Amino acid sequence: MQLFKKPVRWAAAAACGLLAAAALPAGAASAAAKGATPPVPDRYRHQKLDWQPCVSGALECATMSVPRDWYHPDAGPSLSIQVSRHKAADPAKRRGVLMMAAGGPGASGLPRPANLARGSAKLAAAYDIVSFDQRGVGASTNVVCSDQDTVDAFFTSGDLRDRSDQAVRATFDRARDFVRDCERNSGGLLPYITTDQAVHDMDLYRALLGVDKVSYYGPSYASFLGAYYATEFPRHVERVVLDSNVDFTGSWESFLVGQPMSFQRRFEQDFLPWLAKNDATYHQGRTPAEAKASYERLRAALHDHPLDIEGTLITPNQLDVAATNAMYEANGGFQMLAAQMGVLEHPDSASADARKAVANQMKHPMGANFFADFFSVTCGDTPWKRDGRYWVDKSAEATRDNPLAGARELTFTAICANWPRTKAPHIKVTGKGLPPVLMLNSTHDPATYYESAERAHRGLAGSRLITVNDGDHGQYQNGNACADAYVDSYLVDGAIPAEDTTCAGVPLPEPAARG
């Protein structure tokens, strides 16, 4: 998932005939199971993609029109989906289309084919690499909830570890206000920003590309998207790679309540030992326990006296968000968090550039557009418990045991507990009728934790799991030659391991040079 935010790097038949098989029927899982399909209006199935250079220049982009509701394609306004492609570098070696998507939910997939092609000459030669901004996101029709100041207030008001009655009431009040904003500002779009609706957009895209099958690469939340696509359209997938896996066999509720544990594990078992090992550079303590105490002292100081850095008020919650973001990728993330801690401890002695960097990095803990789409999908895909007392008790346990991300659990679950009840069909992922699916996951991934990937792997018959012994989120094209080789060999040559296997992790980074 992006889940929730990660340091930036870098995740042939006629269209008419294909779409008749592609569209799912009127809004219930039972109808889908019977295979009934509503007629797809001509304005969708006969449209042409008018490819033009993207703003960046490295890709071609086009606009695709889709029904707001695939189960009632004539009802409501159409949505616009922005799509992109990187054409195969060698037409003589081209073997097909590789579709990819972004994490989050809420991240933009539009620019990603250029990065994927740049990272693998084999893929760039073998495939037209295509992607899109999912409905609700980026250059596609957006879902709109609260403004940025309102979203910032989730993290800048108070301390999310505060379990007082007043703090808990304020959390539920903010959650209810946010949901009301979403219903008021989304123009009726909210029920249709789901993974199930999005995979129908994907299959229309496939059909408009003029191919019977696509291969797929999806990291983080895009693993969920890819598993749903393959399940709903098994005849239209060839080779599927799912990297850093959400448990797509279960619910968002069961998956997300597991995250505080995995973020805390990454923080305590990977980051704090690294920080202690590099005490000569960062001066946060020579043991993991001392380094943890330094973090907690800084957090407590921000609780008592939020710090104004270049016009950005830094609270303890923003420090926790910075820390969880840093856990996604050791190379870059660990050094960034260590540097941020140093600036926040001694702002007067930090350089102007260092203070500005921290202010920019922490100004908006989560973007308003990302926040809107994230909850639209995670609250709308699968049902949530709606008992506020249950979530108060559950989140108190998460805050006590795994405070780094556990402190925000009530904020997130309170939103989904107040979300309009979902009408999305239940999609059961089993692997039936699919080619072997290649899965990758690291053992200490903070966001898509290994236990989740194991559950997904067990539920996806015929899949192979490549276990990477480190903690980064996103394995392909992340500096691990072993993981890269497995993915390239499968997507290009069709070679897949006979059984599950492992890759060694990449070494933890050296400390950043100090200016």
N, C-alpha and C positions, 0 to 999 in steps of 0.2 A: 503497500500500500505504500503506496507512499506511506501510509499509516504511521505517522500522520504527515510528517514532513521530513524530507531527507536532504542532506547537503547535496548541492548540485554537482552532478557529473554526467558525464556524458553530456530499461524495462521491455468443356466449352460447347456449353449449349446456349441456345438463345435465351436472352434475359427473361422473356415471357414465360417460357417453359420452366426455367429454374425457379422463378418467383412463385409459381403456382405451388411448388413443393416447399418453398421457403417460409411462407407466411404461416404464423400460428393463429389459432382461431379465437373466437370471442371469449373474453376474459376469464376463463376458469381453467384450473389444472385438469379437471375431468374432461372438458372439451378437447384440450390439447392431447390428452391420452388417447382419445378416440381418433385423432388424426384429421379432424375436420379443419378446413382452411377457408377463411373468408376470401372473397375475390379481392385482389390487389388493384386499386384504381390505376388506369393507364398512366396518369400523370407521374406515378412513381416508377412503374416497371418499364416505361418507355423513355425515361429521361436519359440524357447524354451527359457524361462528365466532361466539362469544358476545362481541360487542363491548361493552367497558366503558371508562369514562374511564381513561386512563393516569395514572400517579402524577403526572406533570407537569401534567396537566389540558388540555394543548394538543392531545392526540391521543386516539384510541380505540385500545385494545389488546385482543388476544385470544390464546388459546393454541391451537396447532395440533399434533396428534399425527401423527408420521411414522414409517415403519419405520426401524429402525436401519440395515438394509441393503436398499436398493431392489431389489437383484437377488435377494434372498430375503426378501420382505416378511413372511413368517410366522415367520421365525427371529429369536430374540432379543427383548429388550424394546423397546417403542416409545420414541421420543425426543420431548421437548416443544420446540416452536419458538414463541417469542414473536413476534407480528406486530403491526404498527401501521398506522394509516391517518389521513390528513388528507383529509376529504371535500371534494369540489369546492365552492368558495365560491359558484358560480352554477350550480345544476342545469340551467338552460336552456342554458348554454354548455358543459356537461360533454361531453367527447368520449371519455372512457375512463379507463383505469387506467395510471398511470405507476409502475412498480416501480423501487425504488432499493436499493442495498446499500452496505455500509461497506467501507473499505479494511483494511489490515493485511497479511495476514490476522490477525484477532484483535480488530478494533474492533467496537463496537456500532453496529448500524444502526437500532435501535428508535426513537431520538428524531429521526432525521434528516428525516422528512417535514415537520416543523414548520419547520425551518430552510430547507428548499428552498422551501416555500410562502411563507414570509416574504420570501424574496429575489426572488420573481417572482410578481407578481399575475396575470400571464398563465397561468402554470402552475397556480397555485392555483385559478383559475376553470375551467380546461379539464380538470383531472384530479383523480380520487381519487389522491392520492400515497401509496404504501404502501411499507413496508420491513419489516425483520425482524432479529432477532439470529440469525446463522447458527449451524447446529449446532456445538456446542463453545464458544459465546461467550455472555457476558452473562447475560441472563435466560432463555436457552434451556438445554437440557441441556449442561453444561460438560464439557470434557475437562480432566482433572486430572493434573498432572505433579509438579513439585517445589514446595516452599513458597517464600515470598518471600525468606527469608534465603538459601536455596540459590541462587535466581536472582540475587540481589544479588552473591553471591560470584563469579559469572562476571566481574564488572566491578570488584569491590573488592579482589580478590586479585591482587597483583603488578601487572605492566605487560604489557598485551597485545602491546606491541612487543618484548618479551623473546623472543629466539629460542634461548635456551639449551636444552640437552636436558632439564633439569629442568622448565623452564617448558612446553615442548612436551608432556612426559609428563603434567604437571598438567592441561593443557588437554584431552587425550584422556581422562584419568581423570574429569574433571568431566562431559565429554560422555557417557561411558558410564553414569555414575551417573544423569545426567538422563534418559537413555533408559530405564534400568531403572525409575526412578521413574514415568515415563509408562506403561510397560507394567503396573507393579504397581498404580498408583492409578486407571487409567482404566476399570477394570471391563470390559475387552474392547471398549471404544469406539474405540480408536486407529485401527484400519484403516478406519473409516467416517467419519473427519473429513477429507473430501476435497472438492475443488471439484465433482467429478462427482456425488457423493452430494448435495451442497447444491443443485445445479441441479434435481434431481428434487424436492427440497423446494419450490423456487420454483414448479415447475409444478403441484404439488398446491395451493399457495397460489393460483395463478392460477385453477385450476379451482374452488376453494371460493369465490372471489370471483364466480364465475358469468360469466366473460368468456372469449371464445375467444382473444383476443390482448391482450397488454400492450405498452406502450412501456417503455423502460428507460433509466435514467441511472446510470452507474457510474464513480466515480473510483478511480484507483490500483488496488489488488488487485481492486476491483469491476469493473474493465475485463476482467480475466481471467475473473471469474465471469460477466459478461454475454456475453463471446464464447463461452464454453462453453455457456451457456444457449441462445443463438441458434443455435449449431451443432447441439445435440442436439434442440432443439424449434423448428425454423425456421418451422413453420406457426403458431406461437403468439406471434410478435413482430411488431410493426408498425413502430415507429421506435426506433432504438437509438443512444445517445450514449455513447461511451467516452472518458473524460477522464483524461489522464496514465497512459499505457498500459504495462502489463507486456507483454513479448513473449509473447503467448498462443499463438503458433505454434510456440514452442520449449519448452524445459524450464526448470524452476526453477533447475537448476544453471547453465545457460548464462546465464540472466538475472542471477542474484545475483552471480556472479563479475565482472560488469561494473560493479557499483555502486561499488566503491572509486574507480574513475576518475571517475565523475560527481559523487560527493560532493567529491572533491578539486578538480575543476574549478570547482564552485560556490564552494567556499571560497577558492580562489586567484584566480579571475577576477572574482568578484562581491563576496564579503564583505571580503576584505583590501583591495581598492581603496576600498571604502566606508568601512572603518575608518580607513584612512589619510587620506581626504578629511575625516574628522571628528575629526582628531587634537586639535583645540582642545577638543573635548568629552571624548574618551575617553583621550587621552594614551598611545596605543599605538604611535606612530611616524608619520612624515609620508609614508612611501612604503609600498607593499605589502610590500616586502622587510623593512622595519623592523617593520611590524605582524606579519608572520609570525614574525620573530625574537622578538617579545614573547610570542606564543603559545607558542613552543617553550621559551622561558625559564620561563614559568609552568608548563608541563607538566613540564619537568625538575625544577623545585622540588617539585612534587607527587610526582614519582617518588622523590625523596630524602627528602621529609618530607610524607607525606599530612597534610592539614589538617583539623582538627576545627572545623567550623562549626556551632554550636548543636546539637551532638550527632551530626551527620552527618559521617563521615570521607570526605573528598574525595580521590580518587586520580586519577592521570593518565587512566585509562580513563573515569572519570566526566566529566572535562573533554571528552574526545573525544565521548562520547555527547551531552553538552550542545551541542557544536559541530555534530554531524550533525543533531540535532533542529532547531537554529536555521536550518539551510540550507534547510528546506522552504519557508519563507515569509519573504521579506525584511522585510515590514512587521510588526514585532513580534519576529520571530526574531533579526534582526541586532542590534537594540537590546538584546534580552535577553542575548545572548551577550557583547556588549561590556560591559554592566553586570556580568555575572557575572565576567568577567576582572578588572574593577576591584576588586570585593569580594575575590576570591581573592588578588590581589596585595597589597592593603592592608586586611586584615580588621579590624585594630584601629581604623582610622579610619572604617570603614563604619558606617552607622546600624544600630541593632538590627533595624529592619524589613528593611533590605537583606540583612543576614546571614540572617534567618529565611527570606526569600524564596529565597535561594540554597540554603539547607539543604533546603527543601521541594522545590525544583526538581530537585535532584540526589540526593535520598535514595534513591529506587528507580529506577535507570536504565531498567529495563523491568519492567512488572507481571508477576507470576507467571502470571496467567490469559492475558494477551496472549502471553507467551512460549510457553505450552503450545499454544495454538491455532496460532500462527505456524508452529511446527515441525511440528505435526501435518499442516498443509496443504502447506507447502513441501517437506517431506521425503516426504510420502505421495502427492502428486499425480503426480510423475514420477520416474523412476529417478535415482540418484546414483552416481558412482564411489565405490568403497568402499576404495580404496587409500590408507592413511594417509600413506605416503611421498609420494604424488602431492600430497596436500593440504598437507603440510609444505613442499614445494618451491614449490607454487603460491602459498601464502599468504606465504611469505618474499618473493616477488616483489611481491605486493600491498602488503606492509608497507613495503618499500623505496620503491616508486614512488608509492603513494597512501596514506600512513600514516593519514590521518584515519579512514577506514573500513576500510582494508586490514588494520589491526592486529587487527581482530576477525574477519577472514575464517576463520582456522583454528578459532576457537570455534564459528562457525556451521556450517562445512562438516563439522567433526568430529561434530557431532550428527547431521547427515543421513547421513554415512558409516556411522554405527552404528545408524541407524533400521531397524526391520523392513522387509524388502523389500516394495515396494508391489505391490498387486494391482489398483490402479485401472486402468481401461481407458485406452488411448491415445486421446485426442480430437484429431482433426486439424481445425484451424480453417482453412477455405478461403474462406468467404463464399458458397459455393454455395447457391442457393435463398433468399438473404436480401435484404431491401430494402437500399438504400444505408445504410451505417453512417457516422455522423459521428464523427470522432475529433479530439481536441485534445491538444496536447502543447507544452510550452515547450522551448526549445533548451537551457537549462541546468538542467532539472529534475534534482535530485540523486538522487532515488530511482527514478523511472521515466524513465530517461534517453532522450534524443531518438533515439539510435541504435536503441534497443529499440522505440520507437514506429514508427520507419521500417520495421523488419523486420515488425512486426505489420501495418502498413498495406499493405506489399507482399503479405503473405500473405492479406489479407482482401479478396477481389475486390469491386470496386464501392464500396469505402470512400472517404471524402473526409477529408483531414487538414488541420486548421487549425493552422498553426504559429504559436506565440506567441513573440515575440522577447524573452524574459526567462528567469528561472530558478525561478519559483515552481512548487510542486507542487499541482496542482488549479487549473484555469483558470476553470471556470464559477462565477459568484457570488464571484469573488475580486478584484473591483474593476476588471475589464477589460471595458469596455462593448462592445468589438468582439466578444470571445468570447461574452459573454452574448447578444448579438443573434443570432449564428449559432445558438446552442442553442435559444433561445426560438422563433425563426422555424421551425426544423425541427420541434421537438416540438409546437408549437401549430398551425402552418400547413402543415407538410410541405415547406417550402422548404429545399432543400439546394444548396450551391454546385455548379456544373457541373464544377468541378475543384478541386484543392487550392489553398489560399490562405493568407494570413498575416494576423496581427494584430500591431500594435506592442505592446511590453510596457508595463507600468505603471512609473512612475519609482521609483527606489529611495527608501527612507524618509528623512525627516529624523532627525537624532539625537534620542534621548529627552531630555526635560527633566530636568535634574539637580536633585535636592532638596537 
